[in-house]
Amino acid sequence: MFVTKPVRIAVAALALALVATACGDDADTEATPTPTDGGTMTESMAYEFTTLTEGVLTICSDIPYAPFEVEDPDAPSGYSGFDIELVDAIAQRLDLTIEVKVTAFDPIQNGQALEADSCDIAASAMTINAEREENIDFTDPYFDADQSMLVKKDNPFASLDELAGQTVGVQADTTGQEYAEANVGADVTVREFPGAAELFQALEAGDIVAIIQDLPVNVERAQQDDTVEVTATFPTGEQYGFAVKQDRGDDLLQALNDTLAALRADGTYDTIYDSYFATS
């Protein structure tokens, strides 16, 4: 059952400026974030939005997809990763807790999971593109991503041109699949897999010679497995966004965008980002 939750959240004036240039039984629940940079939270906005469960932001996510989504028994929700921590930070500013529902990527990216009210938002390292925007509404971008190629070190293909006659793996219904199908040679077989875990298993078994998927995911695998390496990066200009049901008719999308901007403004976003992607 949907529950209407009026929320008042204080956001930094700088965050409001960023938003302007970018892109429930309780009567007045207040959430006042504490700035981490010594600034003062000076503005407040009231939002009214619905959640599946009162006080809870329910998230659909395709897991595992490290470093964005991973199982973590030590985390309150049972999951962690960049996406999960960022959404949790947003939820806390909105006086909510999070619940994570593991969901296949296809119903996430085509909007079926949101349309069926399986969750309030989708957070699954999902690239914003025009096809998906026909079925879901995205937040402002929160991560820049490229595609890449992961191979075994004992079979180090270094470019797409070297893959003639080979089979490469992609996750079904992703921009990695789109990139591979558009850019490999006609004599290269592109094989679909349901998720990253199956891709890594296929590479290990020798069923495929390379994985083409998001760069951070391949880099994470290479850091955890010294038998594989990233040999090519393909700049695509992709950006990830969180998603909500299209045309919800309430303030949830605005609340997510404003709070994301506030997290960027007070340094919380950078702290979370650096814990996963800092190079030094």
WONORDA-V712708 format. One record per run of one state. SS is the DSSP state (H for helix, E for strand, - for the rest). FROM is the first residue (numbers start at 0). TO is the last residue. If there is no record, write none. Layout:
BEGIN
ss->SS from->FROM to->TO
ss->SS from->FROM to->TO
END
This chain:
BEGIN
ss->- from->0 to->1
ss->E from->2 to->10
ss->- from->11 to->11
ss->H from->12 to->20
ss->- from->21 to->27
ss->E from->28 to->31
ss->- from->32 to->41
ss->E from->42 to->50
ss->- from->51 to->51
ss->E from->52 to->52
ss->- from->53 to->54
ss->E from->55 to->60
ss->- from->61 to->63
ss->E from->64 to->64
ss->- from->65 to->67
ss->E from->68 to->70
ss->- from->71 to->77
ss->E from->78 to->79
ss->- from->80 to->80
ss->H from->81 to->92
ss->- from->93 to->95
ss->E from->96 to->101
ss->- from->102 to->103
ss->H from->104 to->108
ss->- from->109 to->110
ss->H from->111 to->114
ss->- from->115 to->119
ss->E from->120 to->121
ss->- from->122 to->125
ss->E from->126 to->126
ss->- from->127 to->128
ss->H from->129 to->132
ss->- from->133 to->134
ss->E from->135 to->137
ss->- from->138 to->141
ss->E from->142 to->151
ss->H from->152 to->154
ss->- from->155 to->158
ss->H from->159 to->162
ss->- from->163 to->165
ss->E from->166 to->170
ss->- from->171 to->173
ss->H from->174 to->182
ss->- from->183 to->187
ss->E from->188 to->192
ss->- from->193 to->194
ss->H from->195 to->204
ss->- from->205 to->208
ss->E from->209 to->213
ss->H from->214 to->223
ss->- from->224 to->226
ss->E from->227 to->239
ss->- from->240 to->241
ss->E from->242 to->244
ss->- from->245 to->250
ss->H from->251 to->264
ss->- from->265 to->266
ss->H from->267 to->276
ss->- from->277 to->279
END
